[in-house]
């Protein structure tokens, strides 16, 4: 019996040694796996460019980000490909990824689009964002159905995708105007939104209505309550998806990824802004999980992250949690990063770079 026990102990010891040897040869230990997961967790920030700033100023900014643990910058050049071409090598030289951040369906001050008033989205009252803008002055939204308006948007995508060194084209405002504002923002506009109000319900332009009527044999303008017509809502969700899917092909044709800033999780995005991003052809999403916009506590960042991760579990799409930093303390930022990691995010993005204080940057660096 003792001999049998001795043989078993020797066998277990030999197996353990072989397992350890195999781990060193090709496998990964638990600590190695954890280190890789930490290393792959990406830190981004959104920034807006100014062509008048000197290169040296940008180099200092990019160096600051890299030294404090950031990995990527999403740069808004207002779709100026030449400016993006100038800034991309500066950021890459400091070790940062560069992503071309663009306003997509919302095109405020677009000189080409402004020559075509019929390109703009129209609400249920018949008002166009060309001259009647909802909520704020910079809300000028393109119709997602017209070939001319979507063609213009996709041309801009291609211009950015051709810039050498860019990692992705990053779509923002890839939706229709807010049918519902985040609850925390309603007092700012002295609004109550307990139902879909006609002045915030888009797009009822002639092209959208005619195409929908051809498919479904009913006119949304004649519906007593279009908010409960699922085909009408789905029609508009599909139109946004078509723009994204075409942008995806353009980006990939030019060797770039397609990423997007989106509302916190798909079901909420569907309800609030006609955006169902778990159905899109896309490489990564950065949901803007801005808890204070919704009067939510910090732990909501983890909960909303988990919702999005769950909706994407059968798709090869990475989710990086967007964090709104202005109202946060450095301790809050550390906790937000932790919540995103624990709930399956592949990274975090901070809005925006200009709002990151030295104390916040130290918290970001320490979290790595």
C-alpha positions as a Markdown table, in Angstrom:
| # | Residue | x | y | z |
|---|---|---|---|---|
| 1 | Unk | 0.0 | 0.0 | 0.0 |
| 2 | Unk | 2.8 | 2.4 | 1.0 |
| 3 | Unk | 4.6 | 1.5 | -2.4 |
| 4 | Unk | 1.3 | 2.4 | -4.2 |
| 5 | Unk | 1.1 | 5.8 | -2.4 |
| 6 | Unk | 4.8 | 6.5 | -3.2 |
| 7 | Unk | 4.2 | 5.7 | -6.9 |
| 8 | Unk | 1.2 | 8.0 | -7.0 |
| 9 | Unk | 3.1 | 10.8 | -5.4 |
| 10 | Unk | 6.0 | 10.5 | -7.8 |
| 11 | Unk | 3.6 | 10.4 | -10.8 |
| 12 | Unk | 1.8 | 13.6 | -9.6 |
| 13 | Unk | 5.2 | 15.3 | -9.0 |
| 14 | Unk | 6.4 | 14.3 | -12.5 |
| 15 | Unk | 3.1 | 15.5 | -14.1 |
| 16 | Unk | 3.4 | 18.9 | -12.3 |
| 17 | Unk | 6.9 | 19.3 | -13.5 |
| 18 | Unk | 5.9 | 18.6 | -17.1 |
| 19 | Unk | 3.0 | 21.0 | -16.8 |
| 20 | Unk | 5.3 | 23.7 | -15.6 |
| 21 | Unk | 7.8 | 22.9 | -18.3 |
| 22 | Unk | 5.1 | 23.1 | -21.0 |
| 23 | Unk | 3.9 | 26.5 | -19.6 |
| 24 | Unk | 7.4 | 27.9 | -19.9 |
| 25 | Unk | 7.8 | 26.4 | -23.4 |
| 26 | Unk | 4.6 | 27.6 | -25.0 |
| 27 | Unk | 1.7 | 28.0 | -22.6 |
| 28 | Unk | 1.0 | 31.0 | -20.3 |
| 29 | Unk | 0.9 | 31.1 | -16.6 |
| 30 | Unk | -1.9 | 32.8 | -14.8 |
| 31 | Unk | 0.2 | 35.8 | -14.1 |
| 32 | Unk | 1.3 | 36.1 | -17.7 |
| 33 | Unk | -2.3 | 35.9 | -18.9 |
| 34 | Unk | -3.3 | 38.7 | -16.5 |
| 35 | Unk | -0.4 | 40.8 | -17.6 |
| 36 | Unk | -1.4 | 40.4 | -21.2 |
| 37 | Unk | -5.0 | 41.3 | -20.4 |
| 38 | Unk | -3.8 | 44.4 | -18.6 |
| 39 | Unk | -1.5 | 45.4 | -21.4 |
| 40 | Unk | -4.2 | 45.0 | -24.1 |
| 41 | Unk | -6.7 | 47.2 | -22.1 |
| 42 | Unk | -6.6 | 50.4 | -24.2 |
| 43 | Unk | -6.8 | 54.0 | -23.0 |
| 44 | Unk | -8.2 | 56.6 | -25.4 |
| 45 | Unk | -9.1 | 60.3 | -25.4 |
| 46 | Unk | -11.1 | 62.5 | -27.8 |
| 47 | Unk | -9.5 | 65.8 | -28.8 |
| 48 | Unk | -10.4 | 68.6 | -31.2 |
| 49 | Unk | -7.7 | 70.0 | -33.5 |
| 50 | Unk | -7.0 | 73.6 | -34.4 |
| 51 | Unk | -5.0 | 74.2 | -37.6 |
| 52 | Unk | -3.5 | 77.4 | -36.1 |
| 53 | Unk | -1.7 | 75.5 | -33.3 |
| 54 | Unk | 2.0 | 74.9 | -33.8 |
| 55 | Unk | 3.3 | 71.4 | -34.2 |
| 56 | Unk | 5.4 | 71.8 | -31.0 |
| 57 | Unk | 2.2 | 72.4 | -29.0 |
| 58 | Unk | 0.7 | 69.2 | -30.3 |
| 59 | Unk | 3.9 | 67.2 | -29.6 |
| 60 | Unk | 3.8 | 68.4 | -26.0 |
| 61 | Unk | 0.2 | 67.3 | -25.7 |
| 62 | Unk | 0.7 | 63.9 | -27.2 |
| 63 | Unk | 3.8 | 63.4 | -25.1 |
| 64 | Unk | 1.8 | 64.2 | -22.0 |
| 65 | Unk | -0.9 | 61.6 | -22.9 |
| 66 | Unk | 1.6 | 58.9 | -23.6 |
| 67 | Unk | 3.6 | 59.5 | -20.4 |
| 68 | Unk | 0.4 | 59.2 | -18.4 |
| 69 | Unk | -0.7 | 55.9 | -19.8 |
| 70 | Unk | -2.9 | 56.8 | -22.8 |
| 71 | Unk | -2.6 | 54.7 | -25.9 |
| 72 | Unk | -4.8 | 56.4 | -28.5 |
| 73 | Unk | -6.2 | 59.8 | -29.6 |
| 74 | Unk | -9.4 | 60.4 | -31.5 |
| 75 | Unk | -8.8 | 63.6 | -33.4 |
| 76 | Unk | -11.6 | 65.8 | -34.7 |
| 77 | Unk | -10.2 | 67.8 | -37.6 |
| 78 | Unk | -13.8 | 68.7 | -38.9 |
| 79 | Unk | -13.0 | 66.1 | -41.7 |
| 80 | Unk | -10.0 | 68.1 | -42.8 |
| 81 | Unk | -7.8 | 65.3 | -44.2 |
| 82 | Unk | -4.8 | 67.6 | -44.7 |
| 83 | Unk | -4.8 | 68.6 | -41.0 |
| 84 | Unk | -5.2 | 65.0 | -40.0 |
| 85 | Unk | -2.2 | 64.1 | -42.3 |
| 86 | Unk | -0.1 | 66.7 | -40.5 |
| 87 | Unk | -1.0 | 65.6 | -36.9 |
| 88 | Unk | -1.0 | 61.8 | -37.4 |
| 89 | Unk | 2.8 | 61.4 | -37.6 |
| 90 | Unk | 3.3 | 63.7 | -34.6 |
| 91 | Unk | 1.1 | 61.5 | -32.5 |
| 92 | Unk | 2.5 | 58.3 | -33.8 |
| 93 | Unk | 6.0 | 59.5 | -33.1 |
| 94 | Unk | 5.0 | 59.8 | -29.4 |
| 95 | Unk | 3.7 | 56.2 | -29.4 |
| 96 | Unk | 0.0 | 56.9 | -29.8 |
| 97 | Unk | -2.6 | 55.4 | -32.1 |
| 98 | Unk | -4.5 | 57.9 | -34.2 |
| 99 | Unk | -8.2 | 57.6 | -35.0 |
| 100 | Unk | -10.0 | 60.1 | -37.3 |
| 101 | Unk | -13.0 | 61.3 | -35.3 |
| 102 | Unk | -15.8 | 62.8 | -37.5 |
| 103 | Unk | -19.3 | 64.2 | -37.1 |
| 104 | Unk | -21.3 | 61.9 | -39.3 |
| 105 | Unk | -25.0 | 62.5 | -39.8 |
| 106 | Unk | -24.8 | 65.8 | -37.8 |
| 107 | Unk | -22.9 | 68.1 | -40.1 |
| 108 | Unk | -22.9 | 71.6 | -38.6 |
| 109 | Unk | -21.5 | 74.3 | -40.9 |
| 110 | Unk | -20.7 | 71.9 | -43.7 |
| 111 | Unk | -20.2 | 74.2 | -46.6 |
| 112 | Unk | -21.0 | 71.6 | -49.2 |
| 113 | Unk | -24.2 | 70.4 | -47.5 |
| 114 | Unk | -25.4 | 73.9 | -46.9 |
| 115 | Unk | -25.7 | 74.4 | -50.6 |
| 116 | Unk | -28.4 | 71.6 | -50.6 |
| 117 | Unk | -31.2 | 72.4 | -48.2 |
| 118 | Unk | -33.1 | 69.2 | -49.3 |
| 119 | Unk | -30.3 | 67.0 | -47.9 |
| 120 | Unk | -31.3 | 67.7 | -44.3 |
| 121 | Unk | -33.5 | 65.7 | -41.9 |
| 122 | Unk | -37.1 | 66.8 | -41.4 |
| 123 | Unk | -39.3 | 66.3 | -38.3 |
| 124 | Unk | -42.9 | 65.3 | -37.9 |
| 125 | Unk | -43.9 | 69.0 | -38.0 |
| 126 | Unk | -42.3 | 69.4 | -41.4 |
| 127 | Unk | -39.3 | 71.4 | -40.0 |
| 128 | Unk | -35.9 | 70.9 | -41.5 |
| 129 | Unk | -32.6 | 71.0 | -39.5 |
| 130 | Unk | -31.3 | 73.2 | -42.3 |
| 131 | Unk | -32.9 | 76.2 | -40.7 |
| 132 | Unk | -34.8 | 74.9 | -37.6 |
| 133 | Unk | -32.4 | 73.2 | -35.3 |
| 134 | Unk | -33.5 | 71.1 | -32.4 |
| 135 | Unk | -32.0 | 71.7 | -28.9 |
| 136 | Unk | -28.8 | 73.5 | -29.9 |
| 137 | Unk | -27.5 | 75.6 | -32.8 |
| 138 | Unk | -25.0 | 73.0 | -34.0 |
| 139 | Unk | -27.6 | 70.3 | -34.7 |
| 140 | Unk | -27.8 | 70.2 | -38.5 |
| 141 | Unk | -28.6 | 66.6 | -39.4 |
| 142 | Unk | -28.4 | 64.9 | -42.8 |
| 143 | Unk | -31.2 | 62.6 | -44.1 |
| 144 | Unk | -30.0 | 59.0 | -43.9 |
| 145 | Unk | -32.0 | 57.9 | -46.9 |
| 146 | Unk | -31.1 | 60.4 | -49.7 |
| 147 | Unk | -28.3 | 59.2 | -51.9 |
| 148 | Unk | -26.9 | 62.7 | -52.2 |
| 149 | Unk | -26.6 | 63.3 | -48.4 |
| 150 | Unk | -25.3 | 59.9 | -47.5 |
| 151 | Unk | -23.0 | 60.0 | -50.5 |
| 152 | Unk | -21.5 | 63.2 | -49.2 |
| 153 | Unk | -21.0 | 61.7 | -45.8 |
| 154 | Unk | -19.3 | 58.6 | -47.2 |
| 155 | Unk | -17.0 | 60.7 | -49.4 |
| 156 | Unk | -15.8 | 62.3 | -46.2 |
| 157 | Unk | -15.3 | 58.9 | -44.6 |
| 158 | Unk | -13.1 | 57.9 | -47.6 |
| 159 | Unk | -11.1 | 61.1 | -47.4 |
| 160 | Unk | -10.1 | 60.4 | -43.8 |
| 161 | Unk | -9.6 | 56.7 | -44.5 |
| 162 | Unk | -7.0 | 57.5 | -47.1 |
| 163 | Unk | -4.8 | 59.3 | -44.6 |
| 164 | Unk | -1.6 | 57.3 | -44.0 |
| 165 | Unk | -1.0 | 56.0 | -40.5 |
| 166 | Unk | -4.6 | 56.4 | -39.2 |
| 167 | Unk | -5.9 | 53.3 | -37.4 |
| 168 | Unk | -9.6 | 53.9 | -37.8 |
| 169 | Unk | -12.3 | 56.3 | -39.0 |
| 170 | Unk | -14.4 | 57.1 | -35.9 |
| 171 | Unk | -18.0 | 57.9 | -36.5 |
| 172 | Unk | -19.7 | 60.2 | -34.1 |
| 173 | Unk | -23.4 | 61.4 | -34.3 |
| 174 | Unk | -24.1 | 58.4 | -36.4 |
| 175 | Unk | -27.8 | 58.4 | -35.7 |
| 176 | Unk | -30.8 | 60.7 | -35.9 |
| 177 | Unk | -31.5 | 63.7 | -33.5 |
| 178 | Unk | -32.4 | 62.8 | -29.9 |
| 179 | Unk | -36.0 | 61.8 | -29.7 |
| 180 | Unk | -35.4 | 61.8 | -25.9 |
| 181 | Unk | -32.6 | 63.7 | -24.2 |
| 182 | Unk | -30.7 | 62.1 | -21.3 |
| 183 | Unk | -32.8 | 62.9 | -18.2 |
| 184 | Unk | -30.1 | 64.8 | -16.5 |
| 185 | Unk | -30.0 | 67.3 | -19.4 |
| 186 | Unk | -33.8 | 68.1 | -19.6 |
| 187 | Unk | -33.7 | 70.9 | -17.0 |
| 188 | Unk | -31.1 | 72.7 | -19.1 |
| 189 | Unk | -33.6 | 73.0 | -21.9 |
| 190 | Unk | -36.6 | 73.4 | -19.7 |
| 191 | Unk | -38.1 | 70.3 | -21.3 |
| 192 | Unk | -40.4 | 67.4 | -20.3 |
| 193 | Unk | -40.2 | 64.4 | -22.6 |
| 194 | Unk | -42.7 | 61.7 | -21.5 |
| 195 | Unk | -43.6 | 60.7 | -25.1 |
| 196 | Unk | -42.2 | 61.1 | -28.6 |
| 197 | Unk | -42.7 | 64.8 | -29.4 |
| 198 | Unk | -43.2 | 65.7 | -33.1 |
| 199 | Unk | -40.6 | 68.5 | -33.1 |
| 200 | Unk | -37.9 | 65.9 | -32.1 |
| 201 | Unk | -39.0 | 63.0 | -34.3 |
| 202 | Unk | -37.1 | 62.7 | -37.6 |
| 203 | Unk | -36.9 | 61.9 | -40.6 |
| 204 | Unk | -40.1 | 62.7 | -42.3 |
| 205 | Unk | -38.6 | 64.2 | -45.5 |
| 206 | Unk | -40.3 | 63.3 | -48.8 |
| 207 | Unk | -37.7 | 60.8 | -49.8 |
| 208 | Unk | -37.9 | 58.8 | -46.5 |
| 209 | Unk | -41.7 | 58.9 | -46.5 |
| 210 | Unk | -42.0 | 57.8 | -50.2 |
| 211 | Unk | -39.5 | 54.9 | -49.8 |
| 212 | Unk | -41.2 | 53.7 | -46.6 |
| 213 | Unk | -44.7 | 53.9 | -48.2 |
| 214 | Unk | -43.5 | 51.9 | -51.2 |
| 215 | Unk | -42.3 | 49.1 | -48.9 |
| 216 | Unk | -45.1 | 49.1 | -46.3 |
| 217 | Unk | -48.0 | 50.7 | -48.1 |
| 218 | Unk | -48.7 | 53.3 | -45.4 |
| 219 | Unk | -47.7 | 56.9 | -44.8 |
| 220 | Unk | -46.1 | 57.8 | -41.4 |
| 221 | Unk | -47.4 | 61.4 | -41.8 |
| 222 | Unk | -51.0 | 60.0 | -41.8 |
| 223 | Unk | -50.5 | 57.7 | -38.7 |
| 224 | Unk | -52.4 | 58.8 | -35.6 |
| 225 | Unk | -49.4 | 57.7 | -33.4 |
| 226 | Unk | -46.3 | 56.8 | -35.5 |
| 227 | Unk | -44.3 | 56.2 | -32.3 |
| 228 | Unk | -46.0 | 52.8 | -31.9 |
| 229 | Unk | -45.4 | 51.7 | -35.5 |
| 230 | Unk | -42.5 | 49.3 | -35.3 |
| 231 | Unk | -41.9 | 49.2 | -39.1 |
| 232 | Unk | -41.5 | 53.0 | -39.2 |
| 233 | Unk | -39.0 | 52.9 | -36.4 |
| 234 | Unk | -37.2 | 49.9 | -37.9 |
| 235 | Unk | -37.0 | 51.7 | -41.3 |
| 236 | Unk | -35.0 | 54.5 | -39.8 |
| 237 | Unk | -32.8 | 52.2 | -37.7 |
| 238 | Unk | -32.0 | 50.3 | -41.0 |
| 239 | Unk | -31.1 | 53.5 | -42.8 |
| 240 | Unk | -28.5 | 54.4 | -40.2 |
| 241 | Unk | -27.2 | 50.9 | -40.3 |
| 242 | Unk | -26.8 | 51.1 | -44.1 |
| 243 | Unk | -24.6 | 54.2 | -43.7 |
| 244 | Unk | -22.4 | 52.5 | -41.2 |
| 245 | Unk | -22.1 | 49.3 | -43.2 |
| 246 | Unk | -21.1 | 51.2 | -46.3 |
| 247 | Unk | -18.6 | 53.2 | -44.2 |
| 248 | Unk | -17.2 | 49.9 | -43.0 |
| 249 | Unk | -16.5 | 48.7 | -46.5 |
| 250 | Unk | -14.8 | 52.0 | -47.4 |
| 251 | Unk | -12.6 | 52.0 | -44.3 |
| 252 | Unk | -11.6 | 48.4 | -44.8 |
| 253 | Unk | -10.9 | 49.0 | -48.5 |
| 254 | Unk | -8.4 | 51.5 | -47.4 |
| 255 | Unk | -6.8 | 49.3 | -44.7 |
| 256 | Unk | -8.5 | 51.0 | -41.8 |
| 257 | Unk | -10.9 | 49.9 | -39.0 |
| 258 | Unk | -14.2 | 51.5 | -38.4 |
| 259 | Unk | -15.1 | 52.6 | -34.9 |
| 260 | Unk | -17.9 | 54.7 | -33.5 |
| 261 | Unk | -19.0 | 56.7 | -30.5 |
| 262 | Unk | -22.5 | 55.5 | -29.5 |
| 263 | Unk | -25.2 | 55.8 | -26.8 |
| 264 | Unk | -24.6 | 53.7 | -23.6 |
| 265 | Unk | -26.1 | 50.4 | -24.7 |
| 266 | Unk | -28.1 | 49.2 | -27.7 |
| 267 | Unk | -31.6 | 49.1 | -26.3 |
| 268 | Unk | -31.2 | 52.6 | -24.8 |
| 269 | Unk | -29.7 | 53.9 | -28.1 |
| 270 | Unk | -32.6 | 52.4 | -30.0 |
| 271 | Unk | -35.1 | 54.1 | -27.8 |
| 272 | Unk | -33.4 | 57.5 | -27.6 |
| 273 | Unk | -31.8 | 58.2 | -31.0 |
| 274 | Unk | -32.7 | 55.5 | -33.6 |
| 275 | Unk | -29.4 | 53.8 | -33.2 |
| 276 | Unk | -29.0 | 50.0 | -32.8 |
| 277 | Unk | -25.3 | 49.6 | -32.8 |
| 278 | Unk | -25.1 | 45.9 | -32.0 |
| 279 | Unk | -26.5 | 45.2 | -35.5 |
| 280 | Unk | -23.8 | 47.2 | -37.4 |
| 281 | Unk | -20.7 | 46.1 | -39.3 |
| 282 | Unk | -18.1 | 47.7 | -37.1 |
| 283 | Unk | -14.8 | 46.9 | -35.5 |
| 284 | Unk | -15.1 | 48.7 | -32.1 |
| 285 | Unk | -17.7 | 50.8 | -30.3 |
| 286 | Unk | -17.0 | 53.5 | -27.6 |
| 287 | Unk | -20.4 | 53.8 | -25.8 |
| 288 | Unk | -20.6 | 57.2 | -24.1 |
| 289 | Unk | -21.5 | 55.9 | -20.6 |
| 290 | Unk | -21.8 | 59.3 | -19.1 |
| 291 | Unk | -23.5 | 58.5 | -15.8 |
| 292 | Unk | -24.1 | 62.0 | -14.7 |
| 293 | Unk | -26.1 | 62.8 | -17.9 |
| 294 | Unk | -28.6 | 60.2 | -16.7 |
| 295 | Unk | -28.6 | 61.1 | -13.0 |
| 296 | Unk | -27.0 | 57.7 | -12.3 |
| 297 | Unk | -24.3 | 56.8 | -9.7 |
| 298 | Unk | -20.8 | 55.7 | -10.6 |
| 299 | Unk | -21.6 | 52.0 | -10.5 |
| 300 | Unk | -23.9 | 52.5 | -13.5 |
| 301 | Unk | -20.8 | 52.6 | -15.7 |
| 302 | Unk | -20.2 | 49.0 | -14.9 |
| 303 | Unk | -23.8 | 48.0 | -15.4 |
| 304 | Unk | -24.2 | 49.8 | -18.8 |
| 305 | Unk | -20.8 | 48.4 | -19.9 |
| 306 | Unk | -22.0 | 44.9 | -19.1 |
| 307 | Unk | -25.2 | 45.4 | -21.1 |
| 308 | Unk | -23.3 | 46.4 | -24.2 |
| 309 | Unk | -20.7 | 43.5 | -23.8 |
| 310 | Unk | -23.6 | 41.0 | -23.5 |
| 311 | Unk | -25.3 | 42.3 | -26.6 |
| 312 | Unk | -22.0 | 42.0 | -28.5 |
| 313 | Unk | -21.0 | 38.5 | -27.2 |
| 314 | Unk | -21.6 | 36.8 | -30.5 |
| 315 | Unk | -19.9 | 39.5 | -32.6 |
| 316 | Unk | -16.2 | 40.2 | -33.2 |
| 317 | Unk | -16.7 | 43.8 | -31.9 |
| 318 | Unk | -14.6 | 45.4 | -29.1 |
| 319 | Unk | -16.3 | 47.6 | -26.6 |
| 320 | Unk | -14.4 | 50.5 | -24.9 |
| 321 | Unk | -16.2 | 52.4 | -22.2 |
| 322 | Unk | -16.6 | 56.2 | -22.8 |
| 323 | Unk | -16.2 | 58.2 | -19.6 |
| 324 | Unk | -17.2 | 61.9 | -19.1 |
| 325 | Unk | -14.5 | 63.3 | -16.8 |
| 326 | Unk | -15.4 | 67.0 | -16.0 |
| 327 | Unk | -17.5 | 66.2 | -12.9 |
| 328 | Unk | -15.2 | 63.4 | -11.7 |
| 329 | Unk | -12.6 | 63.3 | -9.0 |
| 330 | Unk | -9.3 | 61.4 | -9.7 |
| 331 | Unk | -10.7 | 58.7 | -7.3 |
| 332 | Unk | -13.9 | 58.5 | -9.4 |
| 333 | Unk | -11.8 | 58.0 | -12.6 |
| 334 | Unk | -9.9 | 55.2 | -11.0 |
| 335 | Unk | -13.2 | 53.5 | -9.9 |
| 336 | Unk | -14.7 | 54.0 | -13.4 |
| 337 | Unk | -11.7 | 52.3 | -15.0 |
| 338 | Unk | -12.0 | 49.4 | -12.6 |
| 339 | Unk | -15.8 | 49.1 | -13.3 |
| 340 | Unk | -15.2 | 49.0 | -17.0 |
| 341 | Unk | -12.5 | 46.4 | -16.7 |
| 342 | Unk | -14.5 | 44.2 | -14.4 |
| 343 | Unk | -17.5 | 44.2 | -16.7 |
| 344 | Unk | -15.8 | 43.2 | -19.9 |
| 345 | Unk | -14.7 | 46.4 | -21.6 |
| 346 | Unk | -11.5 | 46.2 | -23.8 |
| 347 | Unk | -10.6 | 49.8 | -22.8 |
| 348 | Unk | -11.8 | 53.2 | -21.7 |
| 349 | Unk | -12.0 | 56.5 | -23.5 |
| 350 | Unk | -12.0 | 59.9 | -21.7 |
| 351 | Unk | -14.0 | 62.9 | -22.9 |
| 352 | Unk | -12.1 | 64.9 | -23.5 |
| 353 | Unk | -8.3 | 65.4 | -23.4 |
| 354 | Unk | -8.6 | 69.1 | -22.6 |
| 355 | Unk | -10.5 | 68.2 | -19.4 |
| 356 | Unk | -7.9 | 65.8 | -18.0 |
| 357 | Unk | -6.2 | 67.5 | -15.1 |
| 358 | Unk | -2.7 | 66.5 | -13.9 |
| 359 | Unk | -4.4 | 64.7 | -11.0 |
| 360 | Unk | -6.7 | 62.8 | -13.3 |
| 361 | Unk | -3.8 | 61.8 | -15.6 |
| 362 | Unk | -1.9 | 60.5 | -12.5 |
| 363 | Unk | -4.9 | 58.4 | -11.6 |
| 364 | Unk | -5.0 | 57.0 | -15.2 |
| 365 | Unk | -1.3 | 56.2 | -15.1 |
| 366 | Unk | -1.6 | 54.6 | -11.7 |
| 367 | Unk | -4.4 | 52.3 | -12.9 |
| 368 | Unk | -2.0 | 50.7 | -15.3 |
